[in-house]
Amino acid sequence: MATLRQQIATNVLTVTRYRDLLRKIRSYRSSDDLSLVKKAYDFSLEHHKGSERESGEPYLAHPLQVATILAEMRLDTTAIAAGLLHDVVEDTTVTVDEIKTEFGEQVAHIVEGVTKISKIDFASSEDAQAENVRKMVLAMMDDIRVVLIKLADRLHNMRTLKFLSPERQHKIARETLDIYAPIAHRLGMNKVRGELEDLAFQYVDPISYDQVKDAIELRRKEGEAFLAEVQGVIEQKLKENKIQARVEARIKRLYSIWQKLQRQRISIDQIYDMLAMRIITQSETDCYAVLGIIHNQWRPVPGRIKDFIAIPRNNFYKSLHTTVISEKGHAFEVQIRTEEMHKMAEEGIAAHWKYKDGPVSARDEQRLAWLRQVVEWQRDIKNSNEFLATLKIDLYPEEVYTFTPKGRIVILPRDATPVDFAYTVHTEVGNTCVGAKVNGRIVALRYKLRSGDIVEILTQPGHHPSRDWLQFTKSSRARQKIKHWLNVHQRERAVEIGRKLIEKEARKYRISMKSLSDAELQRVSSENGLAKPEDLLAAVGYGKFSARSILARLVPPEEAQSFSGHAPTVPQTEDDTSGGFTSVVRRVFGGDNSAIKVKGHDDLMVYRARCCNPIRGEEIVGYVTRGKGVAVHSKSCSNVDNLLIEPERRIAVEWGRDAASPAWQAGYPVKLAVHCDNRPGMLKQIATVISDAETNIRNIEAKTEEESATVEIVADIADLKHLERIVTGVRKIPGVRDVQRLQKL
Ligand code: MN
């Protein structure tokens, strides 16, 4: 029970906050009649009387704070009155009709919308969730002020989340990150989004939050001193050039720094630009002039200059971005924009929300277009999951939303290809797919689909899946279907190959296959524990038994005499079948490393599998392919796991003696990816290290993005040791984050 003294103290606080609110509204709506707001305050005070927040404050403090946030967004008095009343229907006995009588149709309608959204449980099962999100979107469509109040409500609840139980904290924070922050982002409200994200981050992943926070705290003093210095230089330069602008220095938000760390998989020490400057000018022309001044002063990082004024982001964000490097080697980001762009970037849709000047402005109309589109779709969508999916196009970038030519939505994992799409449509479409058209243009089967792509699959009867598809398909459905097809059909091929191998072997000794009776085949099959002759042929096709050893058992003893006389070195028992290959493989790999043929099998070749390109020194494994010879894979090749589906086709292989010729002559092309900072001179340094290792560079290619770069190099490598030497050398170059060997060339 609160003492009288405490009661007076809280009442004074409430009244002070209320006066604050009125002053805020006055500051941007000096001539508005505030009687509606006053009446709403009295009504809210009356009905929430006696109830408290978990913090121990009177409940009224919450609607009052929500209304203050709305006033900071500069919303109209209708919205602020509705903000004061937003919990009355949900938490007290007041009905929507009463609100209507007291405050009119509009306020009642908004309060009703907010109440409906509050009842949505976003953490429920996906189906229910879809229905809930649909309801919310419909409410939003009706009056955007409903969503703005809901965002303000959520913001205040997040600010006071520490008073709730850990379970509720986690649930509400998760929902904030999943639903509310993305909506704020989509509406261009960066300030609200930023605060929501940082508050939620703290509860959703407290360990990472503390890590990032501690790391920043450690560098804060140094960072702030640096920023102050930079700010001084910029202000001086602006003055010299007679440009009026204000300069803001800041350390970036925790959640955005953490996301960057996640995306680039770098440690916090390497975080490029946790420091940022913002220059707010008075005209667009000045923005470009300031960019020139900045680049004149500091060296820009290539690939990091972004002109969002010429090409605004899809939430209408406008600004110039660049990253430059200070004299001391510190990188920092600079954003340049006009006051108006700044306001739009911070407040988004709320910045232009003026009901007084008529309904919605043209720009806000555009902002709402995506929502409207979603709701229009729902007319055709019976399934609520599909509805949620369409909404998620903007909220969840980790999935790709594509369409059939008839407009049906197909949801795929990120980086999915037309093959994934085909299998999602129908297994048979997947199996017979030979190509695809995306947005009317023919693309490769490994093309990476993007949201909004309209995909048309080209099929050809009789065509069938290839094992290569497993290398680029992303959806589990497609991968599973491809593996299934390969399993079933490879057996048929194996039988065919086995038959051919035996026929060929037989021809050498002028034995006709026809002279071999079915009974004989059946006998040898049974001797090997196989049910029928087909199984025996398949086993030969898979390389489990050599054709010769089977033939030796099929022919009558008198013929076998001459048979063994012709080829005394060939192993006669099935336990030793791999020995024949091994010796041959060893021999050919030791010398000539161009196209290699296996002696005795004109159509069988030994080749290095293209998926992993093994090099001398690596552990390798052979695999008898469908009629293409023996593929030699690296033991670490991801395909080797797939090959385990048919372990009987595996065969032991090994490297021959070292080649005597210089590395670059006998070498194998190997592709390396170097992930590094994007700085001048990097490419040259990498190339030098590699050339110095007595090797030949076949190709070098650099891709830059933001502050990082990926350099891909194809170089001739003699063996594993040679490769290790080069990788170690490249890793030592300052600014190199990682060196990877890419299995594919
Ligand atoms: Mn509330």
Boltz pocket constraint, residues with backbone or C-beta under 6 A from the ligand:
constraints:
  - pocket:
      binder: B
      contacts: [[A, 62], [A, 86], [A, 87], [A, 153]]
      max_distance: 6.0
